[in-house]
Amino acid sequence: MYIIEGQDISVRAGKSCILEVKRVGLEEGKVFSVIGPNGSGKSTLLRVMALLQNPDDGCVYFRGERVLPRDRIRIRRRMAVVFQEPLLLDATVEENIVTGLRIRGVDAASARRRAGFWLERFKVAHLSDRWARALSGGEAQRVSLARAFALEPEVLFLDEPFANLDAPTREALLLELSDVLHSTGVTTFFVSHDFKEVAFLADRTMALMEGLPVQEAPPQRILDYPACEKLARFVGIENIWPAKILEERLETLIADIKGLTMVVKKAGDYEYERCSSVGDEVKIALRGDKINFIPLDACSNNLEIGCCQDDSIKQNCWNGRVKSLFAFGNVSRMTVDCGIDVNISVPAQFMNAFKIGDNISLYFSIDSPIILKK
């Protein structure tokens, strides 16, 4: 049984439906995340599940019982919410935590003990007497998290809590939050548009696109096997090509991409591969960091564009010419013209080894490409 569950949730803005989720549930002690681009309905779903917004249709269940209007305040007091913008009282850091506990009936001495413990846990105990409005963004968010955990909620809601933090602060706070979530075991509903955060924290993830769920799975599954083209682009897959299935074998599919042949190993339990058959028009996705490369002169003279079609094939191999090079910090992007543009992630130290116009051979495992729902 889920600790909290939404069924047939629908939210409208005027005549437009901005959220439509058939079912969403949180298992006790797990971290459930929702990802999607801006405007996909993530925060709206969080507000509905946290009983901060009424859906136009559908209902929320808490511990198996439907939440009625008369129950909302009582059940909300068993939850805590941390928003993207820290919402702190115009008071000291300690008073921000103690006040919430006192409202929930905790005696003054216990409230101060709890406040001290969680301020120490989130490394802001030295700020307990400081006025909240004098805090930096990172400090304020640490205080917000300390306040939420001090309430000892049955469900914790996190609405993009790291979005406004600089990279070093975000990484440090992610590590600390992960440690606290694992040690407390609090059930958590976490919203983010950053898949790295989700992959680091969550046990299970729902992906929303334009208000609709497109996939629900463990984060790594979504990262490796996104269900559709929009989601594949969102999680950072650089290469997505239209293709046609030429042949189906026991463990592989043979596809044509504008004259290039590609072998794709079936994942076995992946729905869209099972449904693909000879003659189907599909989309094939391939991550740039899954592609290896060597100068063409270093390859066998017999190497041909495309790949061999035999049962022992383990690699796809294409030849092409370097079309463009772009530096992006430690990892750069190289585009190779193989008859189609192929985008490759290149470690920065290798960038000087190539120049535009160089002939190059690309190779990648048959495990690397995935078939997308068209």
VOBA-1610 file (N, C-alpha, C; in pm, whole numbers, padded with zeros to 5 digits, always signed):
BEGIN
Met+00085-00119+00000Met+00000+00000+00000Met+00089+00125+00000Tyr+00051+00222-00080Tyr+00124+00348-00084Tyr+00092+00431+00040Ile+00191+00507+00088Ile+00164+00598+00199Ile+00078+00714+00152Ile+00102+00759+00029Ile+00018+00863-00031Ile+00004+00833-00179Glu-00117+00853-00231Glu-00146+00813-00369Glu-00244+00912-00431Gly-00221+00945-00556Gly-00314+01026-00633Gly-00377+00943-00742Gln-00506+00959-00762Gln-00577+00883-00865Gln-00657+00978-00953Asp-00644+00958-01084Asp-00720+01034-01184Asp-00708+01185-01163Ile-00584+01230-01138Ile-00558+01371-01111Ile-00563+01452-01241Ser-00641+01558-01240Ser-00650+01647-01356Ser-00656+01791-01306Val-00573+01876-01367Val-00572+02019-01333Val-00583+02099-01461Arg-00673+02196-01462Arg-00694+02278-01581Arg-00662+02425-01552Ala-00617+02493-01655Ala-00598+02639-01651Ala-00681+02695-01764Gly-00795+02753-01731Gly-00888+02795-01835Gly-00944+02672-01905Lys-00930+02670-02037Lys-00978+02556-02115Lys-00870+02451-02138Ser-00748+02480-02092Ser-00635+02389-02117Ser-00613+02297-01998Cys-00589+02171-02026Cys-00553+02074-01922Cys-00402+02077-01907Ile-00352+02119-01792Ile-00208+02132-01772Ile-00149+02012-01698Leu-00234+01925-01646Leu-00186+01805-01578Leu-00293+01697-01582Glu-00252+01579-01623Glu-00345+01466-01626Glu-00267+01339-01595Val-00282+01292-01471Val-00207+01176-01423Val-00306+01073-01371Lys-00304+00957-01432Lys-00397+00851-01394Lys-00372+00802-01253Arg-00244+00778-01223Arg-00211+00727-01089Arg-00066+00760-01055Val-00044+00802-00932Val+00091+00824-00883Val+00092+00787-00735Gly+00191+00710-00695Gly+00196+00664-00557Gly+00336+00662-00501Leu+00347+00688-00370Leu+00476+00688-00301Leu+00482+00570-00205Glu+00583+00485-00224Glu+00606+00376-00131Glu+00676+00429-00006Glu+00637+00377+00108Glu+00693+00426+00233Glu+00844+00401+00238Gly+00917+00504+00278Gly+01061+00493+00292Gly+01140+00512+00165Lys+01072+00539+00053Lys+01138+00554-00076Lys+01140+00700-00119Val+01231+00731-00212Val+01237+00864-00273Val+01180+00853-00413Phe+01069+00921-00436Phe+01001+00921-00565Phe+01023+01058-00628Ser+01069+01060-00751Ser+01098+01188-00816Ser+01011+01206-00940Val+00992+01332-00975Val+00922+01370-01097Val+01014+01463-01175Ile+01040+01429-01300Ile+01125+01513-01385Ile+01045+01560-01506Gly+01096+01662-01569Gly+01035+01715-01690Gly+01083+01856-01713Pro+01065+01907-01833Pro+01107+02045-01862Pro+01017+02146-01792Asn+01054+02272-01799Asn+00970+02378-01743Asn+00832+02374-01806Gly+00729+02389-01722Gly+00592+02390-01771Gly+00532+02253-01794Ser+00600+02147-01749Ser+00549+02011-01773Ser+00447+01967-01669Gly+00430+02044-01561Gly+00332+02009-01459Gly+00391+01949-01333Lys+00523+01948-01320Lys+00588+01884-01205Lys+00544+01947-01073Ser+00560+02079-01064Ser+00529+02147-00938Ser+00379+02145-00910Thr+00298+02148-01015Thr+00153+02137-00995Thr+00118+02004-00932Leu+00180+01896-00981Leu+00155+01764-00923Leu+00200+01760-00777Leu+00315+01820-00748Leu+00362+01823-00609Leu+00262+01895-00520Arg+00212+02010-00565Arg+00118+02086-00481Arg-00010+02007-00457Val-00056+01934-00558Val-00176+01852-00541Val-00150+01741-00439Met-00037+01671-00454Met-00006+01560-00364Met+00021+01609-00221Ala+00074+01731-00208Ala+00101+01787-00076Ala-00021+01855-00016Leu-00135+01845-00083Leu-00263+01901-00036Leu-00259+02053-00027Leu-00177+02114-00112Leu-00170+02259-00118Leu-00254+02316-00233Gln-00300+02229-00321Gln-00383+02271-00435Gln-00485+02163-00463Asn-00608+02204-00484Asn-00713+02108-00518Asn-00709+02078-00667Pro-00713+01950-00705Pro-00724+01918-00848Pro-00864+01947-00897Asp-00879+01968-01027Asp-01013+01984-01083Asp-01087+01852-01085Asp-01013+01745-01102Asp-01070+01610-01095Asp-00971+01521-01022Gly-01022+01410-00968Gly-00936+01314-00901Gly-00928+01337-00752Cys-00855+01249-00685Cys-00845+01257-00540Cys-00711+01202-00492Val-00679+01238-00369Val-00556+01194-00304Val-00593+01104-00187Tyr-00518+00995-00172Tyr-00537+00902-00061Tyr-00414+00906+00029Phe-00438+00909+00160Phe-00328+00905+00256Phe-00345+00782+00344Arg-00245+00695+00338Arg-00249+00568+00410Arg-00378+00492+00383Gly-00417+00491+00256Gly-00530+00411+00212Gly-00665+00476+00225Glu-00674+00594+00286Glu-00802+00661+00304Glu-00807+00789+00223Arg-00920+00810+00157Arg-00936+00929+00076Arg-00932+01054+00164Val-00856+01154+00118Val-00844+01279+00193Val-00965+01367+00160Leu-01047+01392+00260Leu-01165+01477+00245Leu-01130+01620+00286Pro-01210+01719+00245Pro-01179+01858+00279Pro-01155+01880+00428Arg-01232+01813+00512Arg-01217+01833+00657Arg-01086+01774+00711Asp-01023+01686+00632Asp-00901+01619+00678Asp-00773+01690+00635Arg-00784+01785+00545Arg-00665+01836+00478Arg-00563+01898+00574Ile-00608+01985+00664Ile-00513+02051+00754Ile-00447+01949+00846Arg-00527+01856+00898Arg-00472+01754+00989Arg-00364+01671+00920Ile-00389+01632+00795Ile-00292+01549+00725Ile-00173+01632+00678Arg-00196+01757+00642Arg-00083+01843+00602Arg+00018+01857+00715Arg-00029+01850+00838Arg+00063+01861+00952Arg+00149+01736+00970Arg+00123+01636+00890Arg+00207+01515+00891Arg+00305+01517+00774Met+00312+01631+00706Met+00399+01648+00590Met+00487+01771+00610Ala+00588+01783+00524Ala+00670+01905+00519Ala+00705+01931+00374Val+00717+02060+00340Val+00746+02101+00203Val+00864+02197+00202Val+00958+02174+00111Val+01069+02268+00087Val+01058+02315-00057Phe+01048+02446-00076Phe+01029+02502-00209Phe+01161+02549-00269Gln+01155+02585-00396Gln+01272+02637-00466Gln+01324+02764-00400Glu+01233+02853-00364Glu+01268+02975-00291Glu+01245+02951-00143Pro+01348+02964-00060Pro+01330+02943+00084Pro+01224+03038+00141Leu+01128+02983+00211Leu+01021+03064+00272Leu+01046+03068+00422Leu+01123+03166+00466Leu+01160+03176+00607Leu+01090+03295+00672Leu+01064+03280+00802Leu+01003+03388+00879Leu+01104+03500+00899Asp+01052+03619+00923Asp+01138+03733+00954Asp+01178+03724+01101Ala+01268+03628+01126Ala+01309+03597+01263Ala+01447+03533+01257Thr+01499+03490+01371Thr+01630+03424+01370Thr+01617+03285+01309Val+01731+03229+01276Val+01734+03094+01219Val+01672+02994+01316Glu+01711+03000+01443Glu+01657+02906+01541Glu+01506+02924+01555Glu+01460+03048+01562Glu+01316+03073+01577Glu+01237+03021+01458Asn+01296+03021+01339Asn+01228+02966+01222Asn+01196+02819+01240Ile+01282+02747+01307Ile+01258+02604+01327Ile+01170+02581+01450Val+01200+02650+01557Val+01124+02631+01680Val+00977+02667+01661Thr+00949+02774+01589Thr+00810+02819+01572Thr+00723+02710+01510Gly+00773+02646+01404Gly+00696+02540+01341Gly+00669+02424+01434Leu+00767+02390+01516Leu+00749+02280+01610Leu+00649+02317+01719Arg+00654+02440+01766Arg+00561+02483+01871Arg+00418+02482+01819Ile+00400+02524+01692Ile+00266+02522+01632Ile+00211+02380+01630Arg+00299+02282+01614Arg+00256+02142+01609Arg+00252+02077+01747Gly+00266+02157+01850Gly+00244+02105+01985Gly+00366+02054+02057Val+00485+02078+02004Val+00608+02035+02071Val+00643+02136+02179Asp+00681+02087+02299Asp+00715+02180+02407Asp+00843+02256+02375Ala+00863+02368+02441Ala+00971+02461+02407Ala+01109+02396+02416Ala+01134+02321+02524Ala+01266+02260+02542Ala+01294+02157+02433Ser+01196+02074+02402Ser+01214+01973+02297Ser+01232+02039+02161Ala+01158+02148+02139Ala+01168+02218+02011Ala+01308+02273+01991Arg+01367+02329+02096Arg+01502+02384+02083Arg+01606+02273+02066Arg+01586+02160+02131Arg+01678+02047+02112Arg+01673+01998+01968Arg+01552+01984+01917Arg+01537+01938+01778Arg+01598+02038+01681Ala+01571+02164+01705Ala+01625+02268+01617Ala+01777+02262+01616Gly+01838+02250+01734Gly+01983+02243+01741Gly+02040+02123+01669Phe+01972+02008+01683Phe+02020+01886+01618Phe+02021+01902+01466Trp+01912+01952+01410Trp+01903+01959+01264Trp+01983+02074+01206Leu+01998+02181+01280Leu+02088+02287+01233Leu+02232+02236+01228Glu+02268+02155+01326Glu+02401+02095+01325Glu+02415+01996+01210Arg+02310+01920+01186Arg+02315+01818+01079Arg+02335+01883+00943Phe+02274+01998+00922Phe+02288+02067+00794Phe+02393+02178+00798Lys+02479+02175+00901Lys+02599+02259+00908Lys+02569+02409+00912Val+02460+02444+00980Val+02429+02587+00996Val+02401+02621+01143Ala+02448+02537+01234Ala+02425+02563+01377Ala+02488+02695+01420His+02599+02731+01357His+02667+02856+01392His+02587+02980+01352Leu+02479+02958+01275Leu+02396+03070+01230Leu+02266+03081+01309Ser+02253+03006+01417Ser+02122+02995+01485Ser+02069+03130+01534Asp+02158+03223+01568Asp+02112+03354+01617Asp+02107+03460+01508Arg+02142+03421+01387Arg+02141+03519+01278Arg+01999+03539+01226Trp+01970+03662+01181Trp+01839+03691+01123Trp+01829+03621+00987Ala+01717+03558+00960Ala+01703+03475+00840Ala+01725+03554+00711Arg+01684+03681+00711Arg+01695+03758+00587Arg+01840+03795+00555Ala+01932+03769+00649Ala+02074+03798+00626Ala+02149+03677+00570Leu+02079+03567+00545Leu+02145+03445+00498Leu+02169+03449+00348Ser+02271+03378+00304Ser+02291+03356+00160Ser+02188+03255+00111Gly+02180+03238-00021Gly+02083+03143-00077Gly+02108+03001-00029Gly+02234+02960-00027Gly+02267+02825+00018Gly+02237+02806+00165Glu+02270+02906+00247Glu+02242+02898+00391Glu+02092+02891+00416Ala+02016+02973+00345Ala+01870+02974+00363Ala+01809+02839+00327Gln+01860+02776+00221Gln+01804+02647+00182Gln+01842+02538+00282Arg+01961+02548+00341Arg+01998+02454+00447Arg+01905+02468+00567Val+01873+02592+00602Val+01780+02615+00713Val+01642+02561+00679Ser+01598+02579+00556Ser+01467+02526+00514Ser+01463+02374+00527Leu+01571+02308+00487Leu+01577+02163+00500Leu+01581+02121+00646Ala+01659+02192+00727Ala+01665+02161+00870Ala+01527+02175+00933Arg+01454+02280+00897Arg+01320+02301+00951Arg+01227+02188+00910Ala+01236+02145+00785Ala+01149+02037+00737Ala+01176+01907+00810Phe+01302+01870+00826Phe+01334+01744+00893Phe+01305+01750+01042Ala+01317+01869+01102Ala+01286+01883+01245Ala+01140+01851+01273Leu+01054+01870+01176Leu+00911+01840+01193Leu+00884+01690+01195Glu+00985+01609+01159Glu+00971+01463+01152Glu+00849+01424+01069Pro+00843+01469+00945Pro+00725+01443+00861Pro+00717+01297+00818Glu+00596+01253+00792Glu+00578+01120+00734Glu+00607+01124+00584Val+00584+01239+00522Val+00616+01258+00380Val+00682+01395+00365Leu+00794+01396+00293Leu+00866+01520+00265Leu+00854+01553+00118Phe+00816+01676+00087Phe+00804+01723-00051Phe+00915+01824-00080Leu+00989+01802-00187Leu+01099+01890-00227Leu+01072+01941-00368Asp+01048+02070-00380Asp+01014+02130-00509Asp+01135+02205-00565Glu+01217+02135-00643Glu+01338+02191-00704Glu+01420+02272-00604Pro+01459+02212-00492Pro+01524+02289-00385Pro+01665+02338-00419Phe+01725+02285-00526Phe+01863+02324-00560Phe+01870+02415-00682Ala+01756+02451-00738Ala+01754+02520-00867Ala+01828+02654-00865Asn+01825+02724-00753Asn+01883+02859-00748Asn+02021+02863-00684Leu+02082+02746-00664Leu+02212+02740-00597Leu+02325+02727-00699Asp+02440+02782-00664Asp+02556+02765-00752Asp+02603+02620-00747Ala+02682+02579-00847Ala+02718+02438-00863Ala+02788+02379-00741Pro+02890+02442-00682Pro+02955+02382-00565Pro+02860+02364-00447Thr+02776+02466-00422Thr+02680+02456-00311Thr+02579+02346-00338Arg+02532+02337-00462Arg+02435+02234-00498Arg+02492+02094-00477Glu+02614+02072-00521Glu+02674+01939-00508Glu+02694+01901-00362Ala+02741+01996-00281Ala+02761+01968-00139Ala+02630+01936-00070Leu+02525+02014-00101Leu+02396+01994-00036Leu+02330+01865-00083Leu+02351+01829-00208Leu+02299+01701-00258Leu+02356+01584-00179Leu+02486+01587-00156Leu+02551+01480-00080Leu+02496+01472+00061Glu+02480+01588+00125Glu+02428+01590+00262Glu+02284+01543+00267Leu+02203+01588+00171Leu+02062+01548+00169Leu+02050+01398+00145Ser+02130+01344+00055Ser+02127+01200+00030Ser+02156+01122+00157Asp+02256+01167+00232Asp+02291+01101+00357Asp+02176+01107+00457Val+02112+01223+00467Val+02001+01238+00562Val+01881+01154+00520Leu+01849+01152+00392Leu+01736+01072+00344Leu+01757+00925+00373His+01879+00876+00353His+01906+00735+00378His+01903+00703+00527Ser+01951+00794+00609Ser+01955+00766+00753Ser+01818+00778+00819Thr+01733+00868+00769Thr+01600+00885+00829Thr+01496+00794+00766Gly+01514+00760+00639Gly+01415+00677+00570Gly+01283+00747+00546Val+01282+00880+00547Val+01156+00952+00527Val+01110+00938+00382Thr+00983+00912+00364Thr+00924+00905+00230Thr+00931+01043+00166Thr+00982+01048+00042Thr+01010+01178-00020Thr+00956+01186-00162Phe+00894+01299-00193Phe+00846+01332-00327Phe+00932+01448-00375Phe+01013+01424-00477Phe+01118+01517-00518Phe+01097+01559-00662Val+01087+01689-00685Val+01066+01743-00819Val+01193+01811-00867Ser+01232+01785-00992Ser+01351+01849-01048Ser+01345+01846-01200His+01418+01939-01264His+01438+01931-01408His+01580+01887-01439Asp+01657+01858-01334Asp+01797+01816-01349Asp+01806+01666-01326Phe+01833+01591-01435Phe+01831+01446-01422Phe+01945+01395-01335Lys+02054+01469-01326Lys+02165+01425-01241Lys+02121+01421-01095Glu+02042+01519-01052Glu+01990+01520-00915Glu+01899+01400-00892Val+01812+01376-00987Val+01715+01267-00975Val+01787+01132-00969Ala+01883+01111-01058Ala+01956+00984-01061Ala+02031+00962-00931Phe+02075+01069-00868Phe+02152+01058-00744Phe+02063+01027-00624Leu+01942+01082-00620Leu+01859+01074-00500Leu+01746+00972-00507Ala+01689+00950-00624Ala+01559+00883-00632Ala+01569+00732-00648Asp+01469+00663-00594Asp+01453+00519-00617Asp+01370+00493-00742Arg+01275+00582-00766Arg+01185+00566-00880Arg+01148+00705-00932Thr+01124+00712-01064Thr+01102+00842-01127Thr+00985+00837-01224Met+00906+00943-01224Met+00803+00964-01326Met+00848+01079-01414Ala+00844+01060-01544Ala+00877+01166-01639Ala+00748+01226-01692Leu+00736+01359-01682Leu+00619+01431-01732Leu+00658+01513-01855Met+00574+01507-01956Met+00590+01590-02075Met+00455+01652-02107Glu+00448+01784-02105Glu+00324+01856-02136Glu+00207+01808-02051Gly+00236+01784-01922Gly+00132+01748-01827Gly+00094+01602-01825Leu+00158+01519-01907Leu+00124+01377-01915Leu+00244+01292-01877Pro+00222+01184-01800Pro+00332+01091-01772Pro+00367+01014-01899Val+00496+01010-01932Val+00540+00933-02049Val+00619+00810-02009Gln+00666+00805-01885Gln+00741+00688-01839Gln+00755+00694-01688Glu+00748+00578-01624Glu+00777+00566-01482Glu+00864+00444-01461Ala+00981+00463-01400Ala+01079+00356-01387Ala+01189+00403-01293Pro+01282+00314-01255Pro+01402+00362-01185Pro+01476+00464-01271Pro+01541+00562-01210Pro+01605+00669-01289Pro+01701+00618-01396Gln+01782+00518-01363Gln+01879+00470-01461Gln+01810+00409-01581Arg+01695+00347-01559Arg+01619+00288-01670Arg+01573+00397-01766Ile+01524+00508-01712Ile+01481+00619-01797Ile+01599+00679-01870Leu+01712+00690-01801Leu+01832+00745-01863Leu+01879+00656-01978Asp+01875+00525-01958Asp+01924+00431-02060Asp+01821+00402-02168Tyr+01693+00398-02129Tyr+01588+00360-02223Tyr+01468+00455-02214Pro+01486+00581-02251Pro+01371+00674-02250Pro+01263+00626-02346Ala+01138+00653-02310Ala+01026+00594-02383Ala+00992+00664-02513Cys+01033+00790-02528Cys+00994+00864-02648Cys+01102+00965-02684Glu+01087+01024-02802Glu+01190+01116-02851Glu+01204+01239-02762Lys+01093+01298-02718Lys+01101+01418-02634Lys+01177+01389-02505Leu+01150+01274-02445Leu+01218+01240-02321Leu+01365+01210-02347Ala+01394+01144-02459Ala+01534+01116-02494Ala+01614+01245-02507Arg+01556+01344-02572Arg+01625+01473-02585Arg+01640+01540-02448Phe+01538+01528-02365Phe+01542+01591-02233Phe+01653+01533-02146Val+01675+01402-02154Val+01779+01340-02071Val+01916+01346-02137Gly+01926+01418-02250Gly+02056+01450-02304Gly+02111+01360-02411Ile+02026+01281-02478Ile+02075+01198-02587Ile+02092+01285-02711Glu+02214+01288-02765Glu+02247+01384-02871Glu+02206+01338-03010Asn+02198+01207-03032Asn+02172+01154-03166Asn+02038+01082-03170Ile+01946+01131-03250Ile+01817+01065-03271Ile+01788+01071-03420Trp+01778+00952-03482Trp+01761+00945-03627Trp+01636+00865-03664Pro+01566+00906-03772Pro+01461+00820-03827Pro+01525+00699-03893Ala+01463+00583-03878Ala+01521+00459-03931Ala+01409+00365-03973Lys+01448+00260-04044Lys+01354+00157-04086Lys+01412+00021-04050Ile+01328-00063-03990Ile+01372-00198-03953Ile+01378-00285-04079Leu+01498-00336-04109Leu+01518-00421-04227Leu+01502-00569-04195Glu+01543-00607-04076Glu+01547-00750-04043Glu+01539-00766-03892Glu+01473-00872-03849Glu+01465-00904-03707Glu+01525-01041-03684Arg+01616-01048-03588Arg+01677-01174-03550Arg+01645-01204-03405Leu+01694-01316-03357Leu+01659-01360-03223Leu+01696-01256-03117Glu+01815-01198-03127Glu+01863-01105-03025Glu+01889-00965-03078Thr+01874-00945-03209Thr+01907-00814-03266Thr+01803-00769-03368Leu+01805-00637-03394Leu+01730-00578-03504Leu+01830-00514-03599Ile+01808-00528-03729Ile+01891-00464-03830Ile+01811-00347-03885Ala+01870-00226-03879Ala+01799-00105-03921Ala+01879-00031-04027Asp+01806+00045-04110Asp+01867+00132-04210Asp+01843+00277-04170Ile+01952+00356-04170Ile+01943+00499-04142Ile+02005+00572-04260Lys+01922+00611-04355Lys+01969+00684-04474Lys+02088+00616-04541Gly+02076+00486-04557Gly+02181+00411-04626Gly+02285+00350-04535Leu+02289+00389-04410Leu+02380+00329-04313Leu+02309+00215-04242Thr+02378+00105-04225Thr+02321-00010-04156Thr+02363-00008-04010Met+02268-00036-03922Met+02297-00041-03778Met+02236-00168-03719Val+02314-00234-03635Val+02264-00348-03559Val+02232-00301-03417Val+02112-00332-03371Val+02067-00293-03237Val+02035-00420-03160Lys+02100-00438-03047Lys+02069-00553-02963Lys+01941-00527-02886Lys+01851-00625-02886Lys+01726-00611-02811Lys+01756-00613-02661Ala+01686-00527-02588Ala+01703-00525-02443Ala+01623-00636-02377Gly+01536-00700-02451Gly+01461-00814-02399Gly+01329-00776-02338Asp+01331-00683-02241Asp+01207-00645-02173Asp+01163-00505-02210Tyr+01221-00454-02316Tyr+01190-00316-02355Tyr+01076-00315-02454Glu+00964-00257-02415Glu+00837-00267-02488Glu+00849-00230-02634Tyr+00916-00120-02665Tyr+00913-00069-02802Tyr+00999-00154-02895Glu+01100-00224-02839Glu+01176-00316-02922Glu+01093-00440-02951Arg+01021-00489-02852Arg+00939-00608-02873Arg+00832-00581-02978Cys+00785-00457-02983Cys+00677-00423-03075Cys+00727-00388-03215Ser+00859-00370-03232Ser+00913-00334-03362Ser+00924-00457-03450Ser+00887-00442-03577Ser+00895-00554-03671Ser+00946-00503-03805Val+00978-00597-03893Val+01037-00563-04023Val+00945-00466-04099Gly+01005-00360-04151Gly+00931-00259-04226Gly+00886-00141-04144Asp+00894-00151-04011Asp+00849-00041-03925Asp+00940+00081-03939Glu+00878+00200-03939Glu+00951+00326-03931Glu+00966+00361-03783Val+01089+00379-03737Val+01114+00402-03596Val+01211+00520-03580Lys+01240+00553-03457Lys+01349+00645-03424Lys+01453+00567-03344Ile+01579+00590-03375Ile+01689+00527-03303Ile+01770+00635-03234Ala+01799+00613-03107Ala+01875+00711-03028Ala+02008+00651-02985Leu+02110+00736-02980Leu+02244+00692-02942Leu+02316+00805-02869Arg+02362+00776-02749Arg+02436+00876-02672Arg+02574+00899-02732Gly+02615+01026-02732Gly+02745+01060-02787Gly+02862+01001-02712Asp+02843+00977-02581Asp+02954+00921-02503Asp+02965+00770-02515Lys+02875+00709-02594Lys+02882+00565-02620Lys+02961+00535-02747Ile+03004+00641-02818Ile+03070+00624-02947Ile+03221+00640-02930Asn+03296+00541-02978Asn+03442+00549-02980Asn+03488+00591-03119Phe+03612+00636-03129Phe+03658+00688-03258Phe+03810+00673-03269Ile+03856+00654-03392Ile+03999+00650-03421Ile+04019+00711-03560Pro+04138+00769-03587Pro+04164+00820-03722Pro+04149+00709-03824Leu+04094+00741-03940Leu+04066+00639-04040Leu+04193+00569-04086Asp+04305+00640-04090Asp+04430+00580-04136Asp+04475+00466-04045Ala+04427+00467-03919Ala+04467+00363-03826Ala+04381+00239-03836Cys+04280+00243-03923Cys+04188+00131-03937Cys+04232+00039-04051Ser+04169-00075-04054Ser+04191-00167-04166Ser+04149-00102-04297Asn+04223-00128-04403Asn+04189-00071-04533Asn+04057-00124-04586Asn+04012-00238-04531Asn+03889-00300-04580Asn+03764-00251-04507Leu+03781-00159-04415Leu+03667-00111-04338Leu+03567-00040-04429Glu+03439-00076-04417Glu+03335-00017-04500Glu+03237+00061-04411Ile+03175+00160-04473Ile+03070+00233-04401Ile+02958+00135-04368Gly+02901+00150-04249Gly+02796+00059-04206Gly+02855-00048-04117Cys+02793-00166-04115Cys+02843-00273-04030Cys+02813-00407-04093Cys+02891-00505-04056Cys+02868-00641-04105Cys+02739-00695-04045Gln+02668-00776-04120Gln+02542-00831-04072Gln+02558-00982-04052Asp+02625-01018-03946Asp+02636-01160-03913Asp+02607-01174-03764Asp+02580-01297-03722Asp+02535-01319-03585Asp+02642-01291-03481Ser+02767-01280-03523Ser+02875-01257-03427Ser+02907-01108-03410Ile+02839-01020-03486Ile+02872-00878-03481Ile+02850-00822-03340Lys+02948-00751-03289Lys+02939-00689-03157Lys+02950-00537-03165Gln+03000-00488-03278Gln+03022-00345-03294Gln+02960-00296-03424Asn+02907-00176-03421Asn+02874-00104-03543Asn+02993-00017-03578Cys+03025-00007-03706Cys+03140+00074-03746Cys+03103+00158-03868Trp+03119+00290-03855Trp+03091+00383-03964Trp+03215+00469-03990Asn+03233+00506-04115Asn+03339+00600-04151Asn+03279+00736-04182Gly+03355+00842-04156Gly+03305+00976-04186Gly+03414+01080-04182Arg+03371+01205-04188Arg+03464+01318-04191Arg+03422+01419-04083Val+03521+01467-04008Val+03492+01564-03902Val+03431+01690-03962Lys+03313+01725-03912Lys+03238+01839-03966Lys+03252+01962-03878Ser+03254+01942-03746Ser+03266+02056-03655Ser+03322+02010-03522Leu+03382+02104-03450Leu+03439+02080-03317Leu+03399+02195-03226Phe+03344+02162-03109Phe+03305+02265-03014Phe+03354+02226-02875Ala+03415+02319-02805Ala+03466+02293-02671Ala+03361+02332-02567Phe+03334+02239-02474Phe+03241+02264-02363Phe+03308+02219-02233Gly+03405+02294-02184Gly+03472+02258-02060Gly+03551+02130-02073Asn+03528+02035-01981Asn+03605+01911-01979Asn+03563+01813-02088Val+03441+01828-02139Val+03392+01741-02246Val+03352+01828-02364Ser+03399+01792-02482Ser+03370+01869-02601Ser+03282+01789-02696Arg+03232+01855-02797Arg+03143+01790-02894Arg+03207+01792-03032Met+03209+01675-03095Met+03256+01664-03233Met+03142+01609-03317Thr+03114+01674-03429Thr+03014+01624-03523Thr+03085+01565-03643Val+03047+01441-03677Val+03109+01369-03788Val+03003+01341-03894Asp+03035+01373-04018Asp+02945+01348-04131Asp+02970+01208-04183Cys+02875+01118-04156Cys+02883+00980-04205Cys+02772+00954-04308Gly+02727+01060-04373Gly+02604+01052-04452Gly+02487+01101-04370Ile+02500+01091-04238Ile+02415+01157-04139Ile+02508+01223-04039Asp+02462+01325-03971Asp+02543+01388-03867Asp+02543+01301-03742Val+02663+01272-03691Val+02679+01194-03569Val+02752+01281-03467Asn+02687+01306-03354Asn+02745+01390-03249Asn+02813+01302-03145Ile+02938+01336-03115Ile+03020+01254-03026Ile+03069+01340-02910Ser+03067+01283-02790Ser+03127+01348-02674Ser+03274+01311-02670Val+03360+01413-02669Val+03504+01391-02678Val+03572+01450-02555Pro+03650+01371-02479Pro+03728+01429-02370Pro+03815+01542-02421Ala+03822+01649-02346Ala+03889+01771-02393Ala+04033+01747-02435Gln+04101+01650-02370Gln+04242+01628-02402Gln+04263+01570-02541Phe+04156+01517-02603Phe+04169+01460-02737Phe+04131+01559-02847Met+04081+01675-02810Met+04031+01769-02911Met+04139+01812-03009Asn+04261+01829-02961Asn+04369+01876-03049Asn+04417+01769-03146Ala+04372+01645-03127Ala+04415+01537-03216Ala+04338+01538-03348Phe+04231+01617-03357Phe+04148+01619-03477Phe+04127+01762-03524Lys+04101+01774-03653Lys+04065+01904-03710Lys+03953+01881-03812Ile+03882+01986-03846Ile+03772+01976-03942Ile+03826+01923-04075Gly+03756+01824-04130Gly+03796+01762-04255Gly+03869+01630-04238Asp+03913+01597-04116Asp+03982+01469-04093Asp+03888+01352-04117Asn+03941+01246-04179Asn+03867+01121-04192Asn+03877+01044-04060Ile+03766+00984-04021Ile+03760+00921-03889Ile+03671+00798-03895Ser+03700+00701-03811Ser+03616+00582-03800Ser+03548+00581-03664Leu+03417+00561-03665Leu+03338+00554-03543Leu+03295+00411-03519Tyr+03296+00370-03394Tyr+03245+00237-03362Tyr+03177+00240-03226Phe+03070+00162-03216Phe+02992+00159-03093Phe+02925+00024-03081Ser+02908-00020-02957Ser+02851-00151-02929Ser+02707-00160-02978Ile+02666-00280-03015Ile+02527-00301-03055Ile+02432-00286-02936Asp+02487-00283-02812Asp+02406-00259-02692Asp+02370-00111-02676Ser+02442-00022-02745Ser+02430+00121-02717Ser+02307+00188-02777Pro+02269+00162-02903Pro+02150+00229-02959Pro+02021+00177-02896Ile+01919+00260-02894Ile+01788+00217-02846Ile+01680+00258-02945Ile+01574+00178-02948Ile+01459+00206-03034Ile+01359+00290-02954Leu+01316+00401-03011Leu+01218+00488-02946Leu+01080+00469-03007Lys+00979+00494-02924Lys+00842+00497-02976Lys+00829+00618-03065Lys+00779+00599-03186Lys+00767+00712-03280Lys+00638+00788-03257
//
